[in-house]
Amino acid sequence: ITGVGAVTPLGLNVPDMWEGLLAGRSGVTRITQFDASDLPCQIAAEVKGFEPDKHINFKEARRMARVSQLAVAAAQEAIRDAGLESPVADPERTGVLVGTGMGGYDRADTAAQGYRQKGLRAVGPFDLISSLPNMPAYHVGYDIEAKGPLSTVVAACATGTQAIGDGAEWIRRGAADIVVAGGAEG
């Protein structure tokens, strides 16, 4: 591992996250992303203060589910930390492997609710596509212009670790020289 990136409930980058870990802070707080007042659980580990426009062109960001936005931001930090260029110098030898448990479920849910309330006109053209679990990997690959192997791991809580292990295997067997790998959830 030559570079790391993170967008987490403890911090929007690796130094802030690491500081939060060392200080023993918890990223778990009351849910703010939606009204959870009628749910039995009122807490979650939400990423707060994330501004996708700082990492992604506004037009692109609004077409992406939050999981993809978070994955791209973390991948950009990892690329910088590794001392690599973006776009990558050797696109055909650069792979992307991003794991997720749910993908862009938020976008599918919003589209389904909009359709039920207002009909088809309330569903955006990118809602269904952006909800697919493989879209974070696609968006990371697109952002850094990687053209090597691209895949998605869906393995619940272990998905990021599985992606990193599989990425190392791609390098070991010669499928890629560089792999951007990790996990994301929105």
C-alpha positions as CSV (number, residue, x, y, z in Angstrom):
1,I,0.0,0.0,0.0
2,T,1.7,3.2,-1.2
3,G,-1.1,5.7,-0.6
4,V,-4.2,6.1,1.5
5,G,-7.3,8.2,1.4
6,A,-10.4,8.4,3.7
7,V,-13.7,10.2,4.0
8,T,-15.2,9.0,7.3
9,P,-17.4,10.0,10.2
10,L,-14.2,10.9,12.1
11,G,-12.7,13.1,9.4
12,L,-12.9,14.0,5.7
13,N,-9.3,13.1,5.1
14,V,-6.7,10.7,6.5
15,P,-5.0,13.2,8.9
16,D,-8.3,14.3,10.5
17,M,-9.5,10.7,10.7
18,W,-6.3,9.6,12.3
19,E,-6.4,12.4,14.8
20,G,-10.0,11.4,15.7
21,L,-8.9,7.8,16.2
22,L,-5.9,8.7,18.4
23,A,-8.2,11.0,20.5
24,G,-10.7,8.2,21.0
25,R,-13.5,10.2,19.4
26,S,-16.6,8.4,18.2
27,G,-18.1,9.1,14.8
28,V,-21.5,7.9,16.0
29,T,-24.1,10.7,16.5
30,R,-27.8,11.4,16.1
31,I,-29.0,10.7,12.6
32,T,-29.2,14.0,10.6
33,Q,-29.4,12.8,6.9
34,F,-33.1,12.0,7.2
35,D,-35.9,12.1,9.8
36,A,-35.4,9.0,12.0
37,S,-37.7,10.1,14.7
38,D,-40.1,7.1,14.3
39,L,-37.3,4.6,14.1
40,P,-36.1,2.5,17.1
41,C,-32.5,3.5,16.4
42,Q,-31.6,7.2,16.4
43,I,-27.9,7.0,15.9
44,A,-25.5,6.3,13.0
45,A,-22.0,7.0,11.9
46,E,-22.6,9.6,9.2
47,V,-20.1,11.5,7.1
48,K,-20.8,15.1,7.9
49,G,-19.6,18.2,6.2
50,F,-18.6,16.5,3.0
51,E,-18.9,18.8,0.0
52,P,-18.7,16.9,-3.3
53,D,-18.0,20.0,-5.3
54,K,-14.6,20.3,-3.7
55,H,-13.6,17.0,-5.4
56,I,-15.9,16.6,-8.4
57,N,-17.3,18.9,-11.0
58,F,-20.7,20.1,-9.9
59,K,-22.5,18.7,-13.0
60,E,-20.8,15.3,-12.6
61,A,-21.4,15.2,-8.8
62,R,-25.2,15.7,-9.1
63,R,-25.4,12.6,-11.4
64,M,-23.6,10.4,-8.8
65,A,-24.9,8.7,-5.7
66,R,-23.2,9.8,-2.5
67,V,-21.3,6.5,-2.3
68,S,-19.6,7.3,-5.6
69,Q,-18.8,10.9,-4.5
70,L,-17.2,9.6,-1.3
71,A,-15.2,6.9,-3.2
72,V,-13.9,9.4,-5.7
73,A,-12.8,11.9,-3.0
74,A,-11.0,9.1,-1.0
75,A,-9.4,7.8,-4.2
76,Q,-8.1,11.2,-5.1
77,E,-6.5,11.6,-1.7
78,A,-4.9,8.1,-2.0
79,I,-3.6,8.9,-5.5
80,R,-2.0,12.1,-4.2
81,D,-0.6,10.3,-1.1
82,A,1.0,7.7,-3.3
83,G,2.7,10.4,-5.4
84,L,0.9,9.3,-8.6
85,E,-0.5,11.5,-11.3
86,S,-4.1,11.9,-12.1
87,P,-4.9,11.0,-14.8
88,V,-2.7,8.0,-14.3
89,A,0.5,7.7,-16.4
90,D,-0.3,4.1,-17.7
91,P,-4.1,3.7,-17.9
92,E,-4.1,0.2,-19.3
93,R,-2.0,-1.1,-16.4
94,T,-4.1,0.7,-13.7
95,G,-7.0,-1.1,-12.2
96,V,-9.9,-0.1,-9.8
97,L,-11.5,-2.3,-7.3
98,V,-14.1,-0.7,-5.0
99,G,-16.3,-2.6,-2.6
100,T,-19.7,-1.5,-1.3
101,G,-22.4,-3.2,0.7
102,M,-25.4,-1.3,-0.8
103,G,-24.1,1.0,-3.5
104,G,-26.2,4.0,-4.4
105,Y,-29.3,2.7,-2.6
106,D,-30.2,6.3,-1.6
107,R,-30.7,7.2,-5.3
108,A,-32.9,4.2,-6.0
109,D,-35.0,5.0,-2.9
110,T,-35.4,8.7,-3.8
111,A,-36.4,7.7,-7.4
112,A,-38.9,5.1,-6.2
113,Q,-40.5,7.6,-3.7
114,G,-40.6,10.3,-6.4
115,Y,-42.2,7.9,-8.8
116,R,-44.9,6.9,-6.3
117,Q,-45.7,10.5,-5.3
118,K,-45.4,12.4,-8.7
119,G,-45.1,9.8,-11.4
120,L,-42.4,9.2,-14.0
121,R,-41.6,12.9,-14.4
122,A,-40.1,12.9,-10.9
123,V,-37.5,10.2,-11.8
124,G,-34.2,11.6,-13.1
125,P,-32.4,10.0,-16.0
126,F,-29.4,9.1,-13.8
127,D,-31.3,7.8,-10.7
128,L,-31.3,4.1,-11.6
129,I,-27.9,4.0,-13.1
130,S,-26.3,5.8,-10.2
131,S,-27.8,3.3,-7.8
132,L,-25.9,0.3,-9.1
133,P,-23.2,-1.1,-6.8
134,N,-20.5,-1.0,-9.4
135,M,-20.8,2.8,-10.0
136,P,-18.3,3.8,-7.3
137,A,-15.6,1.8,-9.0
138,Y,-16.6,3.2,-12.4
139,H,-16.5,6.8,-11.2
140,V,-13.1,6.3,-9.6
141,G,-11.8,4.7,-12.8
142,Y,-13.3,7.5,-14.9
143,D,-11.8,10.2,-12.6
144,I,-8.3,8.9,-12.9
145,E,-8.7,7.6,-16.4
146,A,-7.8,4.0,-15.5
147,K,-8.5,1.5,-18.3
148,G,-7.2,-1.6,-16.6
149,P,-9.3,-4.2,-14.7
150,L,-12.4,-2.8,-13.0
151,S,-14.5,-4.6,-10.5
152,T,-16.7,-4.4,-7.5
153,V,-16.8,-6.5,-4.4
154,V,-20.0,-6.8,-2.4
155,A,-19.1,-8.5,0.9
156,A,-21.0,-6.6,3.6
157,C,-18.7,-5.1,6.3
158,A,-15.6,-6.8,4.9
159,T,-16.0,-5.4,1.4
160,G,-13.2,-2.8,1.6
161,T,-10.7,-5.3,3.0
162,Q,-11.8,-7.9,0.4
163,A,-11.3,-5.3,-2.4
164,I,-7.8,-4.4,-1.1
165,G,-6.8,-8.2,-1.0
166,D,-8.2,-8.8,-4.4
167,G,-6.4,-5.7,-5.7
168,A,-3.1,-7.1,-4.3
169,E,-3.9,-10.3,-6.1
170,W,-4.3,-8.5,-9.4
171,I,-0.9,-7.0,-9.0
172,R,0.7,-10.4,-7.9
173,R,-0.7,-12.2,-11.0
174,G,0.3,-9.4,-13.4
175,A,-3.2,-8.1,-14.3
176,A,-2.2,-4.6,-13.3
177,D,0.8,-2.6,-12.0
178,I,-1.3,-0.1,-9.9
179,V,-4.7,-0.8,-8.3
180,V,-6.8,1.8,-6.5
181,A,-8.8,-0.4,-4.0
182,G,-11.0,0.1,-1.0
183,G,-14.5,0.3,0.2
184,A,-17.2,3.0,0.2
185,E,-20.8,3.4,1.6
186,G,-23.1,6.3,1.4
